[in-house]
Amino acid sequence: MLDVFDELRSQGKILLLSTHEWGQSLSKLDRLLLLNQRLIAAGTPQEVMTAENLQQAYGTYLQNPFHQDFDSTLVC
């Protein structure tokens, strides 16, 4: 599926994706919105997926998917 996204990006297309799945595939995204009844953060995946923002969104500590030891997909 990420190959299709890459192809659309190369054609100058905009893709809006809504998902509860996150992991290393987030690094392929240009921009990200983190929502939980309100906008928590917006920006690049590295800017949005911080421990502080995840704490605000989910109410508990969740491992940052961009941490070097993170190698699996989480579903929240």
Backbone as CSV, one residue per row, in Angstrom:
resi,resn,N_x,N_y,N_z,CA_x,CA_y,CA_z,C_x,C_y,C_z
1,MET,0.821,-1.186,0.000,0.000,0.000,0.000,0.870,1.257,0.000
2,LEU,1.990,1.226,0.721,2.861,2.398,0.756,3.431,2.723,-0.613
3,ASP,3.585,1.719,-1.453,4.050,1.961,-2.821,3.030,2.796,-3.593
4,VAL,1.752,2.515,-3.374,0.694,3.290,-4.028,0.750,4.733,-3.544
5,PHE,0.948,4.929,-2.244,1.057,6.282,-1.696,2.236,7.017,-2.307
6,ASP,3.362,6.331,-2.448,4.550,6.939,-3.051,4.277,7.342,-4.489
7,GLU,3.588,6.505,-5.230,3.256,6.807,-6.631,2.349,8.039,-6.719
8,LEU,1.337,8.092,-5.865,0.441,9.245,-5.855,1.200,10.526,-5.497
9,ARG,2.108,10.431,-4.525,2.909,11.589,-4.134,3.755,12.071,-5.313
10,SER,4.361,11.134,-6.036,5.207,11.510,-7.165,4.399,12.179,-8.278
11,GLN,3.088,11.927,-8.315,2.201,12.555,-9.290,1.651,13.890,-8.784
12,GLY,2.079,14.308,-7.593,1.603,15.569,-7.032,0.227,15.482,-6.413
13,LYS,-0.252,14.276,-6.152,-1.576,14.076,-5.553,-1.507,14.243,-4.042
14,ILE,-2.630,14.621,-3.480,-2.761,14.721,-2.025,-3.612,13.549,-1.554
15,LEU,-3.160,12.891,-0.508,-3.869,11.735,0.034,-4.187,12.007,1.496
16,LEU,-5.439,11.843,1.853,-5.864,11.971,3.245,-6.169,10.575,3.760
17,LEU,-5.491,10.185,4.813,-5.599,8.846,5.368,-5.994,8.940,6.830
18,SER,-6.961,8.150,7.225,-7.369,8.074,8.626,-7.106,6.658,9.107
19,THR,-6.327,6.529,10.189,-5.994,5.204,10.686,-5.721,5.239,12.187
20,HIS,-5.913,4.118,12.834,-5.522,3.959,14.233,-4.241,3.173,14.338
21,GLU,-3.739,2.710,13.227,-2.495,1.940,13.198,-1.314,2.886,13.033
22,TRP,-0.278,2.677,13.828,0.916,3.492,13.664,2.146,2.675,13.971
23,GLY,3.190,3.075,13.364,4.459,2.379,13.485,5.447,3.046,12.541
24,GLN,6.399,2.291,12.071,7.446,2.841,11.219,6.886,3.431,9.926
25,SER,5.742,2.961,9.459,5.170,3.493,8.220,4.835,4.979,8.336
26,LEU,4.692,5.483,9.552,4.419,6.918,9.731,5.544,7.780,9.174
27,SER,6.744,7.260,9.160,7.871,8.047,8.676,7.754,8.351,7.185
28,LYS,6.888,7.632,6.480,6.651,7.875,5.057,5.718,9.068,4.821
29,LEU,5.034,9.517,5.856,4.053,10.596,5.711,4.721,11.962,5.780
30,ASP,4.188,12.904,5.009,4.711,14.267,5.030,4.200,15.041,6.244
31,ARG,2.910,14.923,6.509,2.257,15.659,7.599,1.338,14.702,8.340
32,LEU,1.111,15.015,9.609,0.317,14.143,10.460,-0.498,14.998,11.419
33,LEU,-1.736,14.597,11.654,-2.574,15.197,12.689,-2.813,14.139,13.753
34,LEU,-2.632,14.482,15.009,-2.927,13.587,16.122,-4.188,14.119,16.793
35,LEU,-5.252,13.310,16.737,-6.559,13.734,17.234,-7.050,12.800,18.328
36,ASN,-7.716,13.360,19.311,-8.474,12.600,20.291,-9.501,13.556,20.874
37,GLN,-10.649,13.624,20.244,-11.726,14.549,20.573,-11.344,15.999,20.310
38,ARG,-10.080,16.260,20.016,-9.580,17.582,19.655,-8.224,17.398,18.982
39,LEU,-7.729,18.438,18.383,-6.409,18.388,17.775,-5.345,18.441,18.871
40,ILE,-4.531,17.421,18.948,-3.438,17.363,19.917,-2.184,17.988,19.318
41,ALA,-1.859,17.612,18.069,-0.649,18.121,17.429,-0.769,17.967,15.916
42,ALA,-0.027,18.813,15.205,0.040,18.757,13.746,1.468,19.063,13.326
43,GLY,1.948,18.375,12.315,3.299,18.616,11.813,3.851,17.361,11.172
44,THR,5.160,17.276,11.112,5.783,16.065,10.587,5.576,14.942,11.598
45,PRO,5.676,13.695,11.170,5.518,12.600,12.135,6.469,12.721,13.327
46,GLN,7.705,13.146,13.090,8.671,13.286,14.182,8.253,14.391,15.156
47,GLU,7.622,15.441,14.644,7.156,16.528,15.510,5.921,16.122,16.306
48,VAL,5.059,15.337,15.693,3.774,14.987,16.303,3.885,13.821,17.280
49,MET,4.635,12.804,16.923,4.664,11.569,17.715,5.696,11.643,18.840
50,THR,5.540,12.626,19.695,6.416,12.767,20.858,5.750,12.123,22.072
51,ALA,6.546,11.800,23.075,6.003,11.200,24.294,4.948,12.115,24.921
52,GLU,5.203,13.415,24.924,4.249,14.360,25.508,2.919,14.357,24.747
53,ASN,2.979,14.394,23.409,1.745,14.391,22.618,0.991,13.082,22.760
54,LEU,1.709,11.963,22.784,1.056,10.669,22.961,0.407,10.565,24.330
55,GLN,1.055,11.121,25.341,0.476,11.161,26.696,-0.834,11.943,26.680
56,GLN,-0.838,13.083,26.007,-2.057,13.899,25.924,-3.167,13.172,25.177
57,ALA,-2.806,12.469,24.117,-3.813,11.806,23.285,-4.385,10.556,23.938
58,TYR,-3.531,9.765,24.588,-3.966,8.464,25.091,-4.019,8.364,26.606
59,GLY,-3.539,9.389,27.320,-3.627,9.392,28.768,-2.637,8.485,29.458
60,THR,-1.707,7.922,28.729,-0.706,7.037,29.298,0.540,7.084,28.428
61,TYR,1.637,6.589,28.947,2.872,6.571,28.177,2.791,5.475,27.126
62,LEU,3.128,5.828,25.900,3.244,4.867,24.804,4.601,5.057,24.170
63,GLN,5.226,3.985,23.749,6.556,4.081,23.163,6.502,4.855,21.852
64,ASN,7.435,5.759,21.680,7.553,6.561,20.477,7.950,5.655,19.311
65,PRO,7.175,5.650,18.208,7.495,4.766,17.090,8.779,5.137,16.367
66,PHE,9.351,6.294,16.651,10.592,6.701,16.010,11.801,6.423,16.894
67,HIS,11.565,5.810,18.053,12.659,5.405,18.925,13.435,4.297,18.238
68,GLN,14.743,4.287,18.366,15.584,3.335,17.644,15.268,1.878,17.955
69,ASP,14.715,1.583,19.129,14.426,0.198,19.500,13.025,-0.246,19.102
70,PHE,12.249,0.654,18.522,10.876,0.352,18.161,10.872,-0.394,16.829
71,ASP,10.366,-1.620,16.798,10.387,-2.382,15.558,9.067,-3.097,15.277
72,SER,7.980,-2.646,15.892,6.706,-3.295,15.628,5.619,-2.245,15.442
73,THR,4.496,-2.670,14.901,3.340,-1.788,14.695,2.417,-1.914,15.893
74,LEU,1.976,-0.796,16.392,1.022,-0.776,17.495,-0.328,-0.346,16.969
75,VAL,-1.382,-0.869,17.513,-2.730,-0.437,17.178,-3.334,0.103,18.456
76,CYS,-3.829,1.320,18.384,-4.417,1.956,19.564,-5.888,2.182,19.345
